[in-house]
Amino acid sequence: MCGIVGFTGRDPELLDAMLASIEHRGPDSWGAEVGEEFTVGMRRLSIIDIEGGEQPICSERTGSCIVFNGELYNNTELRRELVRAGHSFVSDHSDTETVLRAYEQWGASCVTHLTGMFAFAIVDRRSHQLFLARDRLGIKPLYYHAAAGRFCFASELKALFQDPRVPRAADMGVLYQFLLHRVHDAGEETFFQGVKRLLPGHFMTVSADGRTDVRKYWEPEVNPEFSSSRPDAYYAAAFAELFERVIGRHMIADVPVGVSLSGGLDSSGVSSVMASLMGAGADTHTEGSLHTFSALYPGQSIDESQYVHSVERYVKSVPHYAYPTVDAFWDEITEWVWYQEEPTISSAPYAYYSVYRIAKGEVKVILSGNGGDELLAGYVPYFRTYLSSAMDQHHFLAAVREVVLGRDLYSKFARELLQRRRPGRSRQFSMPDLLTAGPSELAAFDYRPSRNLNVRLADDVLRYSTPNLLRYEDKNSMAFSIESRVPFLDHELVEFIFQLPIDQKIKMGWNRYVYRQAMKAKMPELNRTRRSKIGFTNPETAWTRERAPQIKEIFSSSALCSRGIFDSGHLIEEFDAWLAGKPGDGLAFWRVLVTELWLRRYVDSPVSVR
């Protein structure tokens, strides 16, 4: 895992500043290649081929060189194929060199041969171009700015802002979309005007004069069918086999590997399979092989202790705990915003930040359960789309069955939907009430989720939900020089799940049906059959109420008032009413707060190294 940077032309001082700003991504070493047409550099966190994997790696045959961020899980197999094709390798098993040889063999189509998470840049001396690519799901970030014949890229936004020619102005369309609709990371635009992200499953070429050409290389197929054509046992066995293989390759490293354990279904399954592959766990006498890292909230309604401890006992792990508090969060919120780089939909990512902090010094690689809910319909609102899928394809009995068998899961959600539509209910505030912008200025956003559950899940995985989760995952882990891996988002597993029929996602009163079936006798039953869902989060409502005086101070500040974004008087009025019990989305106030803190840190102030 590394941080990579680069730009057109030659500017050693800019290169030094960019690399210094992302030292936390790669504290082990650094490297650079300065040329007249292109300059590239990297900060390295040594995970694979610790002694021989220094970057950039340059080809003695073509003169091309590469900087690479990520991990290649089919490195061994791909190396064998490239050796058979006539390539020779200098390093013992550097996956960075493998990617460079793959590019020399196949050109831009090399990306279709790679299994893993990656963002990389290759200076192609033959074509006088820069080639950049990002993995299929966008697990590893890559940002860029192109204007007036100048191009620069980086793993983090703060590195781009070391170049004074890159503007630090807010993109108001993106900002309003975030404030109004809670949507972000859904396209190539960032919160910064003119700064873009290379989208997942895309590559781009850049000429020496800064011209760019972006192309998509991955478009997974989605099965829209409702009913299974084979027995449940067939799908469960196929899932279990693939899941174990995927977990196994995500554990490849030359350094210690751990797991973030929330106690939820996903992280419990990842932990259990990891322990089994390590030769530890329920059926063995080996203890202490696997390190687990969890956030606990003793005495709080969101505390997951019983589920966390259930897995710890099952896998015989070495447990580590973070205890996030509102005081700690408030003390370091400015630094946390600096690491996040863009506004977050809630304060929940701070739980991950706290977990990665305690992992630093214990392990260098952590596996996470992120992505499972979006792939397998783990959230309650997906049930509504399941019902529309069943009705549209005339599976009426299946719809009735799920309403009956899943009533404990979905009845509260149904009541809330009905309550929102009840005439005469107390009026809630809405975000437009808090903004000074008129209707014509507000970002247009027409999100209509598909009535087909599989299509909706794919939309969330590829655009509306998973991209922002991955952004949080990367920022929080790299803040502490930890490589985070997300096996649920291995593209082979994603493609398999996208091809499953809808009734393997929800069935017999259970969401995530195929996964639960596949994990029988492979994880604790308490966790496999749990109906509630909390996950890594914070007691956000309680924290907001506890820090209400400080929040109101920010809401009434001259800085916020002068921006012309929020109506400060109405904002405080509605905040007071919400504190007094008026119904409404309390997280709307978080979005206002984090936006103001982000503007102060990244737009108002110079973007320092720390």
Secondary structure, 3 states (H helix, E strand, C coil): CEEEEEEECCCHHHHHHHHHHCHHHCECEEEEEECCCEEEEEEECCCCCCCCCCCCEECCCCCCEEEEEEEECCHHHHHHHHHHCCCCCCCCCCHHHHHHHHHHHHHHHHHHHCCEEEEEEEEECCCCEEEEEECCCCCCCCEEEEECCEEEEECCHHHHCCCCCCCCCECHHHHHHHHHHCCCCCCCECCECCEEECCCCEEEEEECCCCEEEEECCCCCCCCCCCCCCCHHHHHHHHHHHHHHHHHHHCCCCCCEEEECCCCHHHHHHHHHHHHHCCCCCCCCCCCCCEEEEECCCCCCCCCHHHHHHHHHHHCCEEEEECCCHHHHHHCHHHHHHHHCCCCCCCCHHHHHHHHHHHECCECEEECCCCHHHHHCCCCCHHHHHHHHHHHCCCHHHHHHHHHHCHHHHHHHHHHHHHHHCCCCCCCCCHHHHECCCCCCCCCCCCCCCCCHHHHHHHHHHHHCHHHHHHHHHHHHHCCCCEEECHHHCHHHHHHHHCCCHHHCEECCEECHHHHHHCCCCCCHHHHCCCCCCCCCCCHHHHHHHCHHHHHHHHCCHHHHHCCCECHHHHHHHHHHHHCCCCCCCHHHHHHHHHHHHHHHHHHCCCCCC
